[in-house]
Amino acid sequence: MLKSQIPRWASIMLLGVGLLVVGIPGLWLYISATAPKLHPSPQNVSSVTNSSSLAKWTAAVEKGREIVRTSLSEKNLPGISVAVGVAGDIVWAEGFGFANFENSLPVTLDDRFPIGTAATVFTSAAIGLLLEEGRMKLDDDIQAYVPGFPQKQWPLTIRHLMAHVGGVKTEDWDEGVLIYQHCERPSDALNLFAKDPLSFQPGTEYRYSTFGWILLSAAVETAAGKPFQAFLQDRVFLPLGMLNTVKESGVDAVPDEVTFYVPRFLANPRYGLNPLPLHKFDYSCHAGSSGFVSTPSDLVRFGMAINGSKLLRRDTVQTLQTSQRTTSGMETGYGLGWDLHPVTFAGKQVRTAGHNGDFWGGPVASLLTFPERGIVVAVTSNIAFADTHSIAVKIAEKFVQ
């Protein structure tokens, strides 16, 4: 009688499962043990600022510093930069930790950080200016401005695209189709997604789309009658004194740009970091959807100008910052380029308008405005998955009076 045996395929499967059971915890233990602790003590985190806050805000600033230093240490982030504006003035700006960890270079107020998809609010403002001048209309089909974009199975409007209800797919950072191309104009990127059908009928679902904002950037260029970046520079950045905000070209190095890192394991900086190869990737094709570098102070200048109606009329801002609805009536919590989810302070909900910036798959920057309170907070970090939003919310709470 033949002795019973485990089938060969089952043996291989069991061996594979065993290796996973042993290997994954072992890998986790190894990475945890070898991950450098960038800031072992929150109290010893270095910082750079060029001014002292008004006496009125001294206590809030000290609490804000404690929040940032604790976050750097606990989350194992290389660097953070912060700015806070109140009633039209920047009352606090400070850089913490390292702009470059390997060389122990500190974060300064002029260091430029990638802001990822937070750049969407700039494009939204550009469209707002063109709406006021009658050069764009929200309910026009996109082909009125970008005739090279093929007709789809349903009509697709400017409003659909701005609200992320248009059905245009988004970029997958794992595929990275945009970062290996170079684009002189936003329309140069259309060949990467223009032939794809819409994922759903516009208006029926909310789904974030990077490609949608590239398409909108091309529309801005047509309506403005000048290159997209030049329009932003002339009509938004220079008038607001945003001298440290520029688009990465992918060709030339940007002065004062921080070294950017990605977590080496499980999308979590606590397990260590790896530097992103400098200038290996090209962000020019992202157009107005991403690929900008800025400082928190510039982001706060922008937020204060929006709040104070210094860039756009109040009714235009209200249009851009009104939560959209799907055709079923579901509120999306997103306006026309603005995230509108409220936060809770002392048990009370407070309205916000802003945007978190994802870069390399995780948040790296947050712009948070509180229109009724006249407060704007911006936080940037030089590592993906930094959870800048929670840091910004904690800081804002200290300035609410």
SEDOKE-912319 format. One record per residue: residue number from 1; x, y, z of N, C-alpha, C in turn. Coordinates in steps of 0.2 Angstrom, whole numbers, plus 2048, in hexadecimal, padded with zeros to 3 digits. Example, Ala and Ser with C-alpha at 12.3 -4.5 7.8 and 13.67 -1.06 7.14 Angstrom:
<sites>
SITE    nr   nxx   nyy   nzz   caxx   cayy   cazz   cxx   cyy   czz
SITE     1   842   7E4   827    83E    7EA    827   842   7F0   827
SITE     2   840   7F5   823    844    7FB    824   840   800   827
</sites>
This chain:
<sites>
SITE    nr   nxx   nyy   nzz   caxx   cayy   cazz   cxx   cyy   czz
SITE     1   804   7FA   800    800    800    800   804   806   800
SITE     2   803   80B   7FB    807    811    7FB   806   815   801
SITE     3   80B   818   803    80B    81D    809   808   823   806
SITE     4   803   826   80A    800    82C    809   805   832   809
SITE     5   804   836   803    809    83C    803   805   842   801
SITE     6   808   848   804    805    84E    802   807   850   7FB
SITE     7   802   852   7F7    804    854    7F0   809   859   7EF
SITE     8   80D   859   7EA    813    85D    7E9   811   865   7E9
SITE     9   80B   866   7E6    809    86D    7E5   807   870   7EC
SITE    10   804   86B   7F0    802    86D    7F7   808   86E   7FB
SITE    11   80D   86A   7FB    813    86B    7FE   816   872   7FD
SITE    12   816   874   7F6    819    87A    7F4   815   880   7F7
SITE    13   80F   87F   7F7    80A    884    7FA   80B   885   801
SITE    14   80C   880   805    80D    880    80C   814   883   80E
SITE    15   819   882   80A    81F    884    80B   81F   88C   809
SITE    16   81C   88E   804    81B    895    803   817   899   808
SITE    17   812   896   80B    80E    899    810   813   89A   817
SITE    18   817   894   818    81B    894    81E   821   89A   81D
SITE    19   823   89B   817    828    8A0    816   825   8A7   817
SITE    20   81F   8A8   815    81C    8AE    816   81B   8AF   81D
SITE    21   818   8AA   821    817    8AB    828   81D   8AD   82C
SITE    22   823   8AA   82A    829    8AB    82D   82C   8B1   82A
SITE    23   82C   8B2   824    830    8B7    820   82D   8BE   822
SITE    24   826   8BF   821    824    8C6    822   825   8C9   829
SITE    25   824   8C5   82E    825    8C8    835   82D   8C9   836
SITE    26   831   8C5   833    838    8C6    833   83A   8CC   830
SITE    27   837   8CD   82A    839    8D3    826   837   8D9   82A
SITE    28   831   8D9   82D    82E    8DE    831   833   8E0   837
SITE    29   835   8DB   83A    839    8DC    840   840   8DF   83E
SITE    30   843   8DC   838    849    8DF    835   848   8E6   834
SITE    31   843   8E8   830    842    8EF    82E   841   8F3   834
SITE    32   83D   8F1   838    83C    8F5    83E   842   8F6   842
SITE    33   846   8F1   843    84C    8F2    847   852   8F6   843
SITE    34   852   8F6   83D    857    8FA    839   854   901   837
SITE    35   84E   903   838    84C    909    836   84F   90E   83B
SITE    36   852   913   838    855    919    83C   84F   91D   83F
SITE    37   850   91F   846    84C    923    849   84E   92A   848
SITE    38   84B   92E   843    84D    934    841   84D   93A   846
SITE    39   848   93A   84B    848    93F    850   846   93B   856
SITE    40   84B   938   85A    84A    934    860   846   938   865
SITE    41   848   93F   866    844    943    86B   841   948   868
SITE    42   83A   949   869    837    94F    866   83A   956   869
SITE    43   83C   956   86F    83F    95C    872   845   95E   86E
SITE    44   848   95A   86B    84F    95C    868   84E   95D   860
SITE    45   848   95D   85E    847    95E    857   849   965   855
SITE    46   84D   966   850    850    96D    84F   84A   970   84A
SITE    47   84A   977   84A    846    97B    846   849   981   844
SITE    48   846   984   83F    849    98A    83C   843   98F   83B
SITE    49   843   995   83E    83E    99A    83C   841   9A1   83C
SITE    50   83E   9A6   838    842    9AC    838   83E   9B2   83B
SITE    51   839   9B0   83F    835    9B6    842   832   9B3   849
SITE    52   831   9B7   84D    82D    9B5    853   826   9B7   852
SITE    53   822   9B3   855    81A    9B4    854   818   9B9   859
SITE    54   812   9BC   857    80F    9C2    85B   80E   9BE   862
SITE    55   80E   9C3   867    80C    9C0    86E   806   9BD   86E
SITE    56   801   9BF   86A    7FA    9BC    86A   7FA   9B5   868
SITE    57   7FF   9B3   864    800    9AC    862   805   9A8   865
SITE    58   809   9AA   86A    80E    9A7    86D   80C   9A0   86F
SITE    59   807   99F   873    805    999    876   803   994   870
SITE    60   7FF   997   86B    7FD    992    866   803   990   862
SITE    61   808   994   861    80E    992    85D   812   98C   861
SITE    62   813   98D   868    816    988    86C   813   982   86C
SITE    63   80C   982   86C    808    97C    86B   809   978   864
SITE    64   809   97D   85F    80A    97A    859   811   977   858
SITE    65   816   97A   85B    81D    977    85A   81D   970   85E
SITE    66   81A   970   863    819    969    867   816   964   862
SITE    67   811   966   85F    80D    961    85A   812   95F   855
SITE    68   816   963   852    81A    962    84C   820   95D   84F
SITE    69   823   95F   854    829    95B    856   827   954   858
SITE    70   821   954   85C    81E    94D    85D   81D   949   857
SITE    71   81A   94C   852    818    949    84C   81E   946   848
SITE    72   823   94B   848    82A    949    845   82D   942   848
SITE    73   82D   942   84F    830    93D    852   82C   937   852
SITE    74   825   937   853    821    931    853   820   92E   84C
SITE    75   81F   932   847    81E    930    840   824   92F   83D
SITE    76   82A   931   840    831    930    83D   831   933   836
SITE    77   82F   939   836    830    93E    830   836   941   830
SITE    78   839   942   82A    840    946    829   83F   94D   82B
SITE    79   83A   950   827    839    958    828   831   95A   828
SITE    80   830   95F   82B    829    962    82A   82A   96A   82A
SITE    81   826   96D   826    826    974    826   81F   977   827
SITE    82   81E   97C   82A    817    97E    82D   816   986   82C
SITE    83   810   988   82A    80F    98F    82A   807   990   82C
SITE    84   806   995   830    7FF    996    832   7FD   99E   830
SITE    85   7F8   99F   82D    7F5    9A6    82C   7EF   9A7   830
SITE    86   7EE   9AD   832    7E8    9AF    836   7E7   9B6   834
SITE    87   7E1   9B7   832    7DE    9BE    830   7E2   9C1   82B
SITE    88   7E5   9BE   826    7E9    9C1    821   7F0   9C1   822
SITE    89   7F3   9BF   828    7FA    9C0    829   7FD   9B9   82B
SITE    90   803   9B7   829    806    9B1    82B   809   9B2   832
SITE    91   806   9AF   837    808    9B0    83E   80D   9AB   840
SITE    92   80E   9A5   83C    814    9A1    83E   816   99D   838
SITE    93   81C   99C   837    81F    998    832   826   995   835
SITE    94   827   98E   834    82D    98B    837   82E   985   834
SITE    95   834   983   833    836    97D    830   839   978   835
SITE    96   838   972   835    83A    96D    83A   83E   967   837
SITE    97   843   965   83B    846    95F    838   84B   960   832
SITE    98   84B   95B   82E    850    95B    829   84D   95B   822
SITE    99   850   960   81E    84E    960    817   852   95B   813
SITE   100   858   959   816    85C    953    813   85E   950   819
SITE   101   85C   94A   81B    85E    946    821   865   944   820
SITE   102   867   941   81B    86E    93F    81A   874   944   81C
SITE   103   872   94A   81A    877    950    81B   875   954   821
SITE   104   870   952   824    86D    956    82A   86C   95D   828
SITE   105   869   95E   822    867    965    820   861   967   823
SITE   106   860   96D   827    85A    96E    82A   855   971   825
SITE   107   84E   970   827    849    973    823   849   97B   824
SITE   108   849   97F   81F    849    986    820   842   988   81D
SITE   109   840   98F   81E    83A    991    81C   83A   992   814
SITE   110   83F   992   811    840    993    80A   840   98C   806
SITE   111   841   987   80A    841    980    807   83A   97E   803
SITE   112   83B   97C   7FD    835    97A    7F9   833   973   7FA
SITE   113   82D   971   7FB    82B    96A    7FC   826   968   7F6
SITE   114   826   962   7F4    821    960    7EF   81A   960   7F3
SITE   115   815   963   7EF    80E    963    7F3   809   95F   7EF
SITE   116   80C   95A   7EB    807    955    7E8   801   958   7E5
SITE   117   7FB   955   7E7    7F5    956    7E4   7F2   95D   7E7
SITE   118   7F5   95F   7EC    7F3    966    7EF   7F3   96B   7EA
SITE   119   7F7   96A   7E4    7F7    96F    7DF   7F0   970   7DC
SITE   120   7EC   96C   7DD    7E5    96C    7D9   7E2   973   7DB
SITE   121   7E3   976   7E1    7E0    97C    7E3   7E2   982   7DE
SITE   122   7E9   981   7DC    7EB    987    7D8   7E7   986   7D1
SITE   123   7E6   980   7CE    7E3    980    7C8   7DC   982   7C9
SITE   124   7D9   980   7CE    7D2    982    7D0   7D1   98A   7D0
SITE   125   7D6   98D   7D3    7D6    995    7D3   7D7   998   7CC
SITE   126   7DB   994   7C8    7DC    997    7C1   7D6   996   7BD
SITE   127   7D2   991   7BE    7CC    990    7BB   7C7   995   7BE
SITE   128   7C7   997   7C4    7C3    99C    7C7   7C4   9A3   7C4
SITE   129   7CA   9A4   7C2    7CC    9AB    7BF   7C9   9AB   7B8
SITE   130   7C9   9A5   7B5    7C7    9A5    7AE   7BF   9A5   7AE
SITE   131   7BC   9A2   7B3    7B5    9A3    7B4   7B2   9AA   7B4
SITE   132   7B6   9AE   7B9    7B4    9B5    7BA   7B5   9B9   7B4
SITE   133   7BA   9B7   7AF    7BB    9BB    7A9   7B7   9B8   7A3
SITE   134   7B2   9B3   7A5    7AE    9B1    79F   7B2   9AD   79A
SITE   135   7B8   9AA   79C    7BC    9A6    797   7BB   99F   798
SITE   136   7B7   99D   79D    7B6    996    79E   7AF   996   7A1
SITE   137   7AB   990   7A0    7A5    98F    7A3   7A5   988   7A6
SITE   138   7A2   987   7AC    7A3    980    7AF   79F   97B   7AC
SITE   139   79A   97C   7A9    796    977    7A6   797   976   79E
SITE   140   79D   979   79C    79F    978    795   7A2   971   794
SITE   141   7A1   96E   78F    7A5    967    78E   7AC   969   78D
SITE   142   7B0   964   790    7B7    965    790   7BA   966   789
SITE   143   7B7   963   784    7B9    963    77D   7B9   96B   77A
SITE   144   7B5   96F   77D    7B5    976    77B   7BB   979   77C
SITE   145   7BF   977   781    7C6    979    782   7CC   975   780
SITE   146   7CA   96E   780    7CF    969    77E   7CC   965   779
SITE   147   7CC   967   773    7C9    964    76D   7CD   95D   76C
SITE   148   7D3   95C   76E    7D7    956    76D   7D5   951   772
SITE   149   7D1   952   777    7CE    94D    77B   7C8   94A   778
SITE   150   7C8   943   777    7C3    940    773   7BC   940   777
SITE   151   7B7   941   773    7B0    940    775   7AF   939   779
SITE   152   7AC   939   77F    7AB    933    782   7A4   930   782
SITE   153   7A2   92B   785    79C    928    785   796   92D   788
SITE   154   798   932   78C    794    937    78F   797   93D   78F
SITE   155   794   943   78F    797    949    78F   79B   94A   796
SITE   156   7A0   94E   795    7A5    94F    79B   7A6   957   79B
SITE   157   7A4   95A   7A1    7A5    961    7A2   7AB   963   7A6
SITE   158   7AC   969   7A6    7B1    96C    7AB   7AF   96B   7B2
SITE   159   7A9   96C   7B3    7A6    96B    7BA   7A7   963   7BC
SITE   160   7A6   95F   7B8    7A7    958    7BA   7AE   956   7BB
SITE   161   7B3   959   7B7    7BA    958    7B9   7BC   95B   7BF
SITE   162   7BA   961   7C0    7BC    964    7C7   7BA   961   7CD
SITE   163   7B4   95E   7CC    7B1    95B    7D2   7B3   953   7D3
SITE   164   7B7   951   7CE    7B9    94A    7CF   7B3   945   7CE
SITE   165   7AE   947   7CA    7A8    943    7C8   7A8   941   7C1
SITE   166   7AE   942   7BD    7AD    942    7B6   7AF   93B   7B3
SITE   167   7B1   936   7B7    7B2    92F    7B5   7B9   92F   7B1
SITE   168   7BD   934   7B1    7C4    933    7AF   7C8   930   7B4
SITE   169   7CC   92B   7B2    7D0    927    7B6   7D6   92B   7B9
SITE   170   7D9   929   7BF    7DE    92C    7C2   7E5   928   7C1
SITE   171   7EA   92C   7C2    7F1    929    7C2   7F2   924   7C7
SITE   172   7F5   91E   7C5    7F7    919    7CA   7FF   91A   7CB
SITE   173   801   91C   7D1    808    91D    7D3   80C   917   7D2
SITE   174   809   911   7D2    80D    90B    7D1   80F   90A   7CA
SITE   175   80A   90D   7C5    80C    90D    7BE   810   913   7BC
SITE   176   80F   919   7BF    813    91E    7BE   813   920   7B6
SITE   177   80E   920   7B3    80E    922    7AC   810   929   7AA
SITE   178   80F   92E   7AF    810    934    7AD   818   936   7AF
SITE   179   81B   933   7B4    821    935    7B6   827   933   7B2
SITE   180   825   92F   7AD    82B    92D    7A8   82A   931   7A1
SITE   181   826   936   7A1    824    93A    79B   826   941   79C
SITE   182   827   945   797    828    94C    798   823   950   794
SITE   183   820   955   797    81B    959    793   81C   960   794
SITE   184   81C   963   78E    81D    96B    78E   817   96E   78F
SITE   185   811   96B   78D    80B    96E    78E   806   968   791
SITE   186   801   96A   795    7FC    965    798   7F9   960   793
SITE   187   7F8   963   78D    7F5    95F    787   7FA   959   785
SITE   188   800   95A   786    805    955    785   804   94E   788
SITE   189   800   94F   78E    7FF    949    792   7F9   945   790
SITE   190   7F5   948   78C    7EE    945    78B   7EF   93E   787
SITE   191   7F4   93D   784    7F5    937    780   7F5   931   785
SITE   192   7F7   932   78B    7F8    92D    790   7F1   92B   793
SITE   193   7EC   92E   792    7E5    92C    795   7DF   92E   791
SITE   194   7E0   932   78B    7DA    935    788   7D6   92F   784
SITE   195   7D9   92A   782    7D5    924    77F   7D1   920   783
SITE   196   7D2   920   78A    7CF    91C    78F   7C7   91E   78F
SITE   197   7C3   91A   78F    7BC    91C    791   7BB   91E   798
SITE   198   7B6   922   799    7B4    924    7A0   7B2   91E   7A4
SITE   199   7B4   91E   7AA    7B3    918    7AF   7AB   918   7B1
SITE   200   7A8   91E   7B1    7A1    91E    7B3   79E   924   7AF
SITE   201   797   925   7AF    794    92A    7AD   795   930   7B1
SITE   202   798   936   7AE    799    93C    7B2   793   93E   7B7
SITE   203   795   93F   7BD    790    942    7C2   78E   93C   7C6
SITE   204   78F   936   7C4    78C    931    7C8   790   92E   7CE
SITE   205   796   92F   7CE    79B    92D    7D3   7A0   932   7D4
SITE   206   7A3   932   7DA    7A9    936    7DC   7AF   932   7DC
SITE   207   7B4   934   7D8    7BA    930    7D8   7C0   934   7D6
SITE   208   7C5   935   7DA    7CA    93A    7D9   7CE   938   7D2
SITE   209   7D0   93D   7CE    7D3    93C    7C8   7D9   941   7C7
SITE   210   7DF   93F   7C7    7E4    943    7C5   7E4   945   7BE
SITE   211   7E2   940   7BA    7E2    942    7B3   7DD   947   7B1
SITE   212   7D7   947   7B5    7D2    94D    7B4   7D5   954   7B5
SITE   213   7DA   954   7B9    7DC    95B    7BB   7E2   95D   7B6
SITE   214   7E5   958   7B2    7E9    959    7AD   7E5   95C   7A7
SITE   215   7E0   959   7A6    7DB    95B    7A1   7D9   962   7A2
SITE   216   7D7   963   7A8    7D5    96A    7AA   7DB   96F   7A9
SITE   217   7E1   96D   7AA    7E6    972    7A9   7E7   973   7A2
SITE   218   7E6   96F   79D    7E6    970    796   7E0   975   794
SITE   219   7DA   974   797    7D5    979    796   7D7   980   798
SITE   220   7DA   981   79E    7DC    987    7A0   7E1   98A   79B
SITE   221   7E5   986   799    7EA    989    794   7E7   98C   78E
SITE   222   7E2   988   78B    7DE    98B    786   7DA   991   787
SITE   223   7D6   991   78D    7D2    997    78E   7D6   99D   790
SITE   224   7DC   99C   793    7E0    9A1    795   7E4   9A4   78F
SITE   225   7E5   9A0   78A    7E9    9A2    784   7F1   9A3   786
SITE   226   7F3   99F   78B    7FA    99F    78C   7FC   999   790
SITE   227   802   997   790    804    991    794   801   991   79B
SITE   228   7FF   98B   79D    7FC    98A    7A3   800   98C   7A9
SITE   229   807   98A   7A9    80B    98D    7AF   80C   994   7AF
SITE   230   80D   997   7A9    80D    99E    7A9   807   9A2   7AB
SITE   231   801   99F   7AA    7FB    9A2    7AC   7FB   9A2   7B4
SITE   232   7FD   99C   7B7    7FD    99C    7BE   802   9A1   7C1
SITE   233   808   9A1   7BE    80D    9A5    7C0   80B   9AD   7C0
SITE   234   808   9AF   7BB    806    9B6    7BA   800   9B8   7BE
SITE   235   7FB   9B3   7BE    7F5    9B5    7C1   7F4   9B3   7C8
SITE   236   7F8   9AE   7CB    7F7    9AB    7D1   7FD   9AC   7D6
SITE   237   802   9A9   7D4    808    9A9    7D8   80B   9B0   7D9
SITE   238   80D   9B3   7D4    810    9BA    7D4   80C   9BF   7D8
SITE   239   805   9C0   7D6    801    9C5    7DA   801   9C3   7E1
SITE   240   801   9BD   7E3    800    9BB    7EA   807   9BB   7EE
SITE   241   80D   9BC   7EB    813    9BB    7EE   815   9B4   7EF
SITE   242   813   9B0   7EB    815    9A9    7EC   81B   9A7   7E8
SITE   243   821   9AA   7EA    827    9AA    7E6   82A   9A3   7E7
SITE   244   828   99F   7EB    82C    998    7EC   827   992   7E9
SITE   245   822   994   7E5    81E    98F    7E3   81F   98E   7DB
SITE   246   822   989   7D9    824    988    7D2   822   980   7D0
SITE   247   821   980   7C9    820    979    7C7   826   976   7C5
SITE   248   827   96F   7C7    82D    96B    7C6   82D   96A   7BE
SITE   249   832   96B   7BB    832    96A    7B4   835   963   7B2
SITE   250   838   960   7B6    83B    959    7B5   842   95A   7B1
SITE   251   844   960   7AF    84A    961    7AC   84F   964   7B0
SITE   252   84D   96A   7B3    851    96E    7B7   850   96D   7BF
SITE   253   855   96D   7C2    854    96D    7CA   851   973   7CD
SITE   254   84D   972   7D2    84A    977    7D5   84E   97A   7DB
SITE   255   850   980   7DB    854    982    7E1   850   981   7E8
SITE   256   854   97F   7ED    851    97F    7F4   84C   979   7F4
SITE   257   84C   975   7F0    847    96F    7F1   84A   96A   7F6
SITE   258   845   968   7FA    847    963    7FF   849   95C   7FC
SITE   259   84C   958   7FF    84D    951    7FD   847   94D   7FF
SITE   260   844   94A   7FA    83E    946    7FC   83F   93F   7FD
SITE   261   83B   93C   802    83C    935    804   835   931   803
SITE   262   836   92B   802    830    926    803   831   921   808
SITE   263   82C   91F   80C    82D    919    811   830   913   80D
SITE   264   834   910   811    837    90A    80D   833   903   80F
SITE   265   82D   904   813    829    8FE    814   822   900   817
SITE   266   81D   8FC   814    816    8FD    816   814   904   816
SITE   267   816   908   811    814    90F    811   814   913   818
SITE   268   819   911   81C    819    914    822   820   917   824
SITE   269   821   91D   825    828    920    827   82B   91D   82D
SITE   270   827   91A   831    82A    917    837   82F   912   836
SITE   271   82E   90F   830    832    909    82E   838   90B   82A
SITE   272   83A   912   82A    840    914    827   83E   918   820
SITE   273   843   91B   81D    842    91F    817   847   91D   812
SITE   274   845   91E   80B    84A    91E    806   849   925   802
SITE   275   84F   928   800    84E    92E    7FC   84B   92C   7F5
SITE   276   847   931   7F2    845    930    7EB   84B   933   7E7
SITE   277   84C   92F   7E2    852    931    7DE   851   938   7DB
SITE   278   856   93C   7DC    855    943    7DA   854   944   7D2
SITE   279   84F   947   7D0    84E    949    7C9   84E   943   7C4
SITE   280   84C   93D   7C7    84C    937    7C3   845   937   7BF
SITE   281   840   93A   7C3    839    93A    7C0   837   941   7BE
SITE   282   833   941   7B9    830    948    7B6   829   949   7B8
SITE   283   828   94F   7BB    821    950    7BD   81D   955   7B9
SITE   284   820   957   7B3    81E    95C    7AF   817   95A   7AC
SITE   285   816   953   7AB    80F    951    7A8   809   952   7AD
SITE   286   80B   953   7B3    805    953    7B8   802   95A   7B7
SITE   287   805   95F   7B4    802    965    7B3   7FF   968   7B9
SITE   288   7F8   96A   7B9    7F5    96D    7BF   7F3   968   7C4
SITE   289   7F4   962   7C4    7F2    95D    7C8   7F7   95B   7CE
SITE   290   7FD   95D   7CD    802    95B    7D1   809   95E   7CE
SITE   291   80F   95C   7D2    815    95E    7CF   818   965   7D0
SITE   292   814   968   7D5    817    96E    7D8   81B   96E   7DE
SITE   293   81F   972   7DF    823    973    7E6   821   97A   7E8
SITE   294   820   97A   7EF    81E    980    7F2   821   980   7F9
SITE   295   81F   986   7FD    821    986    804   81A   987   808
SITE   296   819   985   80E    813    987    812   811   98E   812
SITE   297   816   992   812    815    99A    812   811   99C   80C
SITE   298   813   999   806    810    99B    800   809   998   800
SITE   299   808   992   802    802    98E    802   7FD   993   807
SITE   300   7FF   995   80C    7FB    999    811   7F9   9A0   80D
SITE   301   7FE   9A3   80A    7FD    9A9    806   7F7   9A8   801
SITE   302   7F7   9A2   7FE    7F2    9A0    7F9   7EB   99F   7FD
SITE   303   7EB   99C   802    7E5    99A    806   7E2   9A1   809
SITE   304   7E6   9A5   80B    7E4    9AC    80E   7E1   9B0   808
SITE   305   7E4   9B0   802    7E1    9B4    7FD   7DA   9B1   7FB
SITE   306   7DA   9AA   7FB    7D3    9A7    7F9   7CE   9A9   7FE
SITE   307   7D0   9A9   805    7CB    9AA    80A   7C9   9B2   80A
SITE   308   7CE   9B6   808    7CD    9BD    808   7CB   9C0   802
SITE   309   7C9   9BC   7FD    7C6    9BE    7F7   7CB   9C3   7F3
SITE   310   7D2   9C2   7F4    7D7    9C6    7F1   7D9   9C3   7EA
SITE   311   7D7   9BD   7E9    7D9    9BA    7E2   7D2   9B9   7DE
SITE   312   7CD   9B7   7E1    7C7    9B5    7DE   7C1   9B9   7E2
SITE   313   7BC   9BA   7DE    7B6    9BD    7E1   7B3   9B8   7E6
SITE   314   7AF   9BB   7EB    7AD    9B6    7F0   7A8   9B1   7EE
SITE   315   7A4   9B3   7E9    79F    9AF    7E6   7A2   9A9   7E2
SITE   316   7A8   9AB   7DF    7AC    9A6    7DB   7AF   9A1   7E0
SITE   317   7B2   9A3   7E5    7B4    99E    7EB   7AF   99A   7ED
SITE   318   7A9   99D   7EE    7A3    999    7F1   7A1   993   7EC
SITE   319   7A2   995   7E5    7A0    990    7E0   7A5   98A   7E0
SITE   320   7AC   98C   7E1    7B1    987    7E1   7B1   983   7E7
SITE   321   7AF   986   7ED    7AF    982    7F3   7A8   980   7F6
SITE   322   7A4   97F   7F1    79D    97C    7F3   79D   974   7F1
SITE   323   79C   970   7F6    79C    969    7F5   797   967   7EF
SITE   324   79A   962   7EB    796    960    7E5   792   95A   7E7
SITE   325   78D   958   7E3    789    952    7E4   789   94E   7DE
SITE   326   788   948   7DF    787    943    7DA   780   943   7D7
SITE   327   77F   940   7D2    778    940    7CF   773   93D   7D4
SITE   328   775   939   7D8    771    936    7DD   770   93A   7E3
SITE   329   773   940   7E3    772    945    7E9   777   944   7EE
SITE   330   77C   93F   7EE    781    93E    7F3   786   944   7F3
SITE   331   787   947   7F9    78C    94D    7F9   793   94A   7F9
SITE   332   798   94C   7F5    79E    94A    7F5   7A3   94C   7FA
SITE   333   7A2   952   7FD    7A7    955    802   7AD   958   7FE
SITE   334   7AC   959   7F7    7B1    95C    7F3   7AE   961   7EF
SITE   335   7B1   967   7EE    7AE    96C    7EA   7B1   96B   7E3
SITE   336   7B3   971   7E0    7B6    971    7D9   7BE   972   7DA
SITE   337   7C1   96D   7DD    7C8    96E    7DE   7CA   96F   7E5
SITE   338   7C5   96E   7EA    7C6    970    7F1   7C3   96A   7F5
SITE   339   7C7   968   7FA    7C4    963    7FF   7C1   967   804
SITE   340   7BA   964   806    7B6    968    80A   7B4   965   811
SITE   341   7B8   960   813    7B6    95C    819   7B7   960   81F
SITE   342   7B2   961   823    7B3    965    82A   7B7   961   82F
SITE   343   7BA   965   834    7BD    962    839   7B9   964   840
SITE   344   7BB   960   845    7B7    961    84B   7BC   964   850
SITE   345   7BB   96A   853    7BE    96D    858   7BA   96E   85E
SITE   346   7BC   96C   864    7B8    96D    86A   7B1   96A   869
SITE   347   7B0   965   866    7A9    962    865   7A5   966   85F
SITE   348   7A8   96B   85C    7A4    96E    857   7A7   96D   850
SITE   349   7A3   96C   84B    7A6    96C    844   7A7   973   841
SITE   350   7AD   973   83E    7B0    979    83B   7B1   978   834
SITE   351   7AE   97C   830    7AF    97C    829   7B6   97D   826
SITE   352   7B8   979   822    7BF    97A    81F   7BF   979   817
SITE   353   7C4   97C   814    7C4    97B    80D   7CC   97B   80C
SITE   354   7CE   976   808    7D5    975    807   7D7   96F   803
SITE   355   7DD   96C   803    7DE    967    7FF   7E5   963   802
SITE   356   7E4   95D   803    7EA    959    804   7EE   957   7FE
SITE   357   7F4   957   7FE    7F8    955    7F8   7FC   94E   7F9
SITE   358   7FA   94A   7F5    7FD    943    7F4   802   943   7EF
SITE   359   808   940   7F1    80E    940    7ED   811   939   7EE
SITE   360   812   935   7E9    815    92E    7E9   810   92A   7EE
SITE   361   80A   92B   7ED    805    927    7F0   803   929   7F7
SITE   362   806   92E   7FA    804    930    801   804   937   802
SITE   363   801   93A   807    800    941    808   807   944   80A
SITE   364   809   94A   807    80F    94D    809   80E   954   80B
SITE   365   808   957   809    806    95E    80A   7FF   95F   80C
SITE   366   7FD   964   810    7F6    965    811   7F5   96D   812
SITE   367   7F0   96F   80E    7EE    976    80F   7E7   976   812
SITE   368   7E6   97A   817    7E0    979    81B   7DE   980   81D
SITE   369   7D8   983   81A    7D5    989    81B   7CF   989   81F
SITE   370   7CE   98E   824    7C8    98E    828   7C5   995   826
SITE   371   7C1   995   821    7BE    99C    81F   7BB   9A0   824
SITE   372   7B7   99D   828    7B3    9A1    82D   7B7   9A3   833
SITE   373   7BD   9A0   834    7C2    9A2    839   7C8   9A6   837
SITE   374   7C8   9A7   830    7CE    9AA    82D   7D5   9A7   82F
SITE   375   7D5   9A1   82F    7DB    99D    831   7DD   998   82B
SITE   376   7E3   998   829    7E6    994    824   7EC   990   827
SITE   377   7ED   98A   826    7F2    986    828   7F5   982   822
SITE   378   7FC   982   822    7FF    97D    81D   804   979   820
SITE   379   805   973   81E    80A    96F    821   80D   96A   81B
SITE   380   813   96A   81B    816    966    815   81C   962   819
SITE   381   81D   95C   815    822    957    818   826   955   812
SITE   382   82C   952   813    830    950    80D   830   948   80D
SITE   383   82B   945   80F    82A    93E    80F   823   93C   80D
SITE   384   821   937   809    81A    935    808   817   932   80E
SITE   385   811   932   80E    80D    92F    814   80F   932   81A
SITE   386   80F   939   81A    811    93D    820   80B   93F   824
SITE   387   805   93E   822    7FF    940    825   7FF   947   827
SITE   388   800   94B   823    801    952    824   7FA   955   826
SITE   389   7F4   952   824    7EE    955    825   7ED   955   82D
SITE   390   7EE   94F   830    7ED    94F    837   7F1   954   83B
SITE   391   7F7   955   839    7FB    95A    83C   7F9   961   83B
SITE   392   7F6   962   835    7F3    969    834   7ED   96A   838
SITE   393   7E9   965   839    7E3    966    83D   7E5   967   844
SITE   394   7E9   964   847    7EB    965    84E   7EE   96C   84F
SITE   395   7F2   96E   84A    7F5    975    84A   7EF   97A   84A
SITE   396   7EB   979   845    7E5    97E    844   7E1   97F   84B
SITE   397   7E0   979   84E    7DC    97A    854   7DF   97E   85A
SITE   398   7E6   97F   85A    7E9    983    85F   7E8   98B   85D
SITE   399   7E7   98C   857    7E6    993    855   7DF   995   854
SITE   400   7DA   991   855    7D3    993    855   7D1   996   85C
SITE   401   7CE   99C   85C    7CD    9A0    862   7C5   9A1   862
</sites>
